Amino acid sequence: MKLKYCLIVIGLLASVSAQANPKLPTSDTYINQCVVLLHGMGRTHRSMNFLQKRLQQVGFVTVNKSYASLNHPISELAEQAIPSIVAECPAKMPVSFVTHSLGGLIVRDYLAQHPNISVAKIVMLGPPNQGSEVAQKIGRWLPQKLPLFQRFLQISKSSSAYVRQLAPIQHRVGVIAGTRSLNPIFSSWLPGLDDGKVAVSDTCLTDMSDRILVEANHTSLLFNAEVIAETLYFLQYDEFSAAAYHFKGQC
């Protein structure tokens, strides 16, 4: 069944990749938005630079800053990072988020604690919304006194893991999941298609607006031309393009 599922999805992805990337509107047609970029675990704002430049080229105002992704629990990171970063957006300009991996969980946590905050749209790249077997297995090998142990525990596959307890998001959310892995060891721990760190099935969010699959690994999601084009498309139209293979599935 797993092999059959993989073959079906790979075939669909191949047909999509043969199509042109979605045609993007010119910059003057974009909604006036300030896009906040949040990187993943163990990275810095530099990992989001390429995507930031593309957003700026079509007219978006952007804020891209590093945060201490390894040093604090998710809830503390959310309260420490997001208010100060969002404060750099121009006053009264709608705020959207584009996140990678852990960055999506930080936004989810913050919105759960501040449900009335105004957010236009959210695009999540490779988010472990349902936890990750990779984090769970690595976490077992770490000394419990290390802050990183607690981080992996929070995003494990355990039903009691912190990430599994987060409240639904009441905003427009688009998820882009990668289907290409360069890490056969990690992939052997993950069910079905994966990006080398997160299984496609674990990117699922019950309240997401749309989700697509792209042939990219966890890191290259940040540089993939299709991912960037679809991110821009979602920020404009609240959905991914007709050229994409839309896949929500069941969480």
C-alpha positions as CSV (number, residue, x, y, z in Angstrom):
1,M,0.0,0.0,0.0
2,K,2.8,2.4,0.9
3,L,4.6,1.6,-2.4
4,K,1.4,2.1,-4.4
5,Y,0.8,5.4,-2.7
6,C,4.3,6.6,-3.4
7,L,4.1,5.7,-7.1
8,I,0.7,7.5,-7.5
9,V,2.0,10.7,-5.9
10,I,5.3,10.6,-7.8
11,G,3.4,10.2,-11.1
12,L,1.3,13.2,-10.2
13,L,4.3,15.3,-9.3
14,A,6.0,14.4,-12.5
15,S,3.0,15.7,-14.5
16,V,2.9,18.9,-12.5
17,S,6.7,19.5,-12.9
18,A,6.2,19.4,-16.7
19,Q,3.9,22.4,-16.5
20,A,5.2,26.0,-16.3
21,N,5.4,27.6,-12.9
22,P,2.3,29.8,-12.2
23,K,2.3,33.1,-13.9
24,L,2.8,35.8,-11.3
25,P,1.1,39.2,-11.3
26,T,3.2,42.3,-11.6
27,S,4.3,44.0,-8.4
28,D,1.7,46.7,-8.5
29,T,-1.1,44.1,-8.3
30,Y,0.1,42.6,-5.0
31,I,-1.8,43.2,-1.8
32,N,0.0,45.6,0.5
33,Q,1.6,43.2,3.0
34,C,4.6,43.0,5.3
35,V,5.9,39.4,5.1
36,V,7.7,38.1,8.2
37,L,10.1,35.2,7.5
38,L,10.9,32.7,10.3
39,H,13.8,30.2,9.8
40,G,14.0,26.7,11.1
41,M,15.8,25.0,13.9
42,G,19.6,25.6,14.1
43,R,19.5,28.1,11.3
44,T,19.7,31.9,11.0
45,H,18.0,34.6,8.9
46,R,20.5,33.9,6.2
47,S,18.8,30.7,5.3
48,M,15.7,32.8,4.3
49,N,17.7,35.5,2.4
50,F,17.1,34.0,-1.1
51,L,13.3,33.8,-0.5
52,Q,13.4,37.3,1.0
53,K,15.0,38.8,-2.1
54,R,12.4,37.2,-4.3
55,L,9.6,38.6,-2.2
56,Q,11.1,42.1,-2.3
57,Q,11.5,41.9,-6.0
58,V,7.8,41.7,-6.5
59,G,7.0,44.5,-4.0
60,F,6.5,42.9,-0.6
61,V,7.9,44.6,2.5
62,T,9.8,41.9,4.4
63,V,11.3,41.4,7.9
64,N,13.8,38.6,8.3
65,K,15.6,38.2,11.6
66,S,17.4,35.4,13.5
67,Y,16.1,34.0,16.7
68,A,17.6,31.6,19.3
69,S,16.0,28.5,17.9
70,L,18.0,26.0,20.0
71,N,17.9,27.7,23.4
72,H,14.3,27.9,24.6
73,P,11.0,26.0,24.5
74,I,8.7,26.8,21.6
75,S,6.3,28.9,23.7
76,E,9.2,31.1,25.0
77,L,10.6,31.5,21.5
78,A,7.2,32.6,20.3
79,E,6.9,35.3,22.9
80,Q,10.5,36.5,22.6
81,A,10.8,36.5,18.8
82,I,7.5,37.3,17.2
83,P,6.4,40.6,18.9
84,S,9.8,42.2,18.3
85,I,10.0,41.0,14.7
86,V,6.5,42.0,13.8
87,A,7.1,45.4,15.4
88,E,9.5,46.2,12.5
89,C,6.6,46.0,10.0
90,P,5.2,49.4,8.9
91,A,2.3,50.5,11.1
92,K,-1.2,49.4,9.9
93,M,0.3,47.2,7.1
94,P,-1.2,43.7,7.1
95,V,1.2,41.1,8.3
96,S,1.8,37.7,6.7
97,F,4.2,34.9,7.7
98,V,6.4,32.6,5.6
99,T,8.0,30.0,7.7
100,H,10.4,27.0,7.4
101,S,10.2,23.9,9.6
102,L,10.2,25.0,13.3
103,G,9.3,28.5,12.3
104,G,5.8,27.3,11.5
105,L,5.3,25.8,14.9
106,I,6.4,29.1,16.6
107,V,3.8,31.0,14.6
108,R,1.2,28.4,15.6
109,D,2.1,28.7,19.3
110,Y,2.0,32.5,19.2
111,L,-1.4,32.6,17.5
112,A,-2.7,30.0,20.0
113,Q,-1.7,32.4,22.8
114,H,-2.9,35.5,20.9
115,P,-6.0,34.4,18.9
116,N,-7.1,37.9,18.2
117,I,-3.9,39.1,16.5
118,S,-4.4,40.2,12.9
119,V,-2.6,38.0,10.4
120,A,-3.3,38.1,6.6
121,K,-1.8,34.8,5.5
122,I,0.7,32.1,6.5
123,V,2.8,29.9,4.2
124,M,4.6,27.0,5.9
125,L,7.5,25.2,4.2
126,G,8.2,21.6,5.5
127,P,6.5,22.1,8.9
128,P,6.4,19.2,11.3
129,N,2.8,20.0,12.3
130,Q,2.2,16.4,13.5
131,G,5.7,16.0,15.0
132,S,8.6,14.1,13.4
133,E,9.9,10.5,13.9
134,V,13.4,12.0,13.2
135,A,13.1,14.3,16.2
136,Q,11.7,11.5,18.4
137,K,14.6,9.1,17.6
138,I,17.4,11.7,17.9
139,G,15.9,13.0,21.1
140,R,16.3,9.6,22.7
141,W,20.0,9.8,22.3
142,L,20.4,13.3,23.8
143,P,21.2,13.9,27.5
144,Q,18.0,15.1,29.2
145,K,19.8,18.2,30.6
146,L,20.4,19.6,27.2
147,P,17.9,22.3,26.0
148,L,17.9,20.6,22.7
149,F,16.5,17.4,24.3
150,Q,13.4,19.4,25.4
151,R,13.0,20.8,21.9
152,F,13.0,17.4,20.2
153,L,10.6,16.1,22.9
154,Q,8.2,19.0,22.0
155,I,8.1,18.0,18.3
156,S,8.2,14.2,18.7
157,K,5.4,11.9,17.5
158,S,4.2,11.2,21.0
159,S,0.4,12.0,21.4
160,S,1.4,14.1,24.4
161,A,4.0,16.1,22.5
162,Y,3.6,19.9,22.7
163,V,3.2,20.3,19.0
164,R,0.2,17.9,19.0
165,Q,-1.6,20.1,21.6
166,L,-1.5,23.4,19.8
167,A,-4.9,25.0,19.1
168,P,-6.3,25.4,15.6
169,I,-5.3,28.4,13.5
170,Q,-8.1,30.8,12.5
171,H,-6.2,32.2,9.5
172,R,-5.5,31.4,5.9
173,V,-2.7,28.8,6.0
174,G,-0.9,27.2,3.0
175,V,1.5,24.2,3.5
176,I,4.2,23.2,1.1
177,A,5.6,19.7,1.7
178,G,8.8,18.3,0.1
179,T,8.9,14.8,-1.4
180,R,12.7,14.4,-2.1
181,S,15.1,13.1,0.4
182,L,18.9,13.1,0.4
183,N,19.1,11.3,3.7
184,P,18.2,7.6,3.4
185,I,18.8,6.9,7.1
186,F,16.3,9.6,8.2
187,S,13.9,8.6,5.5
188,S,13.9,5.0,6.7
189,W,12.4,6.3,10.0
190,L,9.6,8.2,8.2
191,P,6.4,6.9,6.7
192,G,5.6,7.4,3.1
193,L,7.0,10.3,1.1
194,D,9.3,12.7,3.0
195,D,11.8,15.5,2.6
196,G,14.5,13.8,4.6
197,K,13.4,15.2,7.9
198,V,9.6,15.5,7.8
199,A,7.1,13.1,6.4
200,V,4.5,14.5,4.0
201,S,1.8,13.2,6.2
202,D,3.2,15.1,9.2
203,T,3.0,18.4,7.5
204,C,-0.8,18.2,7.6
205,L,-2.7,20.7,9.6
206,T,-6.4,20.1,10.2
207,D,-7.3,23.8,9.6
208,M,-5.0,24.5,6.7
209,S,-6.5,26.2,3.6
210,D,-4.4,24.4,1.0
211,R,-1.4,22.1,0.7
212,I,0.8,21.1,-2.2
213,L,3.7,18.7,-2.7
214,V,6.9,19.8,-4.4
215,E,9.9,17.6,-5.4
216,A,12.5,19.2,-3.0
217,N,14.3,18.2,0.2
218,H,13.9,19.9,3.5
219,T,16.7,22.5,2.9
220,S,16.1,23.1,-0.8
221,L,12.5,24.1,-0.1
222,L,14.0,27.5,0.6
223,F,15.6,27.8,-2.9
224,N,13.2,25.8,-5.2
225,A,11.7,27.8,-8.0
226,E,8.4,26.1,-7.8
227,V,8.2,26.6,-4.0
228,I,9.0,30.3,-4.3
229,A,6.5,30.8,-7.1
230,E,3.7,29.0,-5.2
231,T,4.5,31.0,-2.0
232,L,4.1,34.2,-3.9
233,Y,0.9,32.9,-5.5
234,F,-0.6,32.0,-2.1
235,L,0.2,35.4,-0.6
236,Q,-1.7,37.0,-3.4
237,Y,-4.6,34.6,-4.0
238,D,-5.1,32.7,-0.7
239,E,-4.5,29.4,-2.5
240,F,-1.9,27.7,-4.5
241,S,-2.0,27.8,-8.3
242,A,-4.0,25.5,-10.6
243,A,-0.8,24.1,-11.9
244,A,0.1,22.6,-8.5
245,Y,-1.0,19.2,-7.2
246,H,-3.2,20.0,-4.3
247,F,-3.2,17.4,-1.5
248,K,-4.7,17.7,1.9
249,G,-5.3,14.2,3.0
250,Q,-6.3,13.4,6.5
251,C,-4.4,14.5,9.6
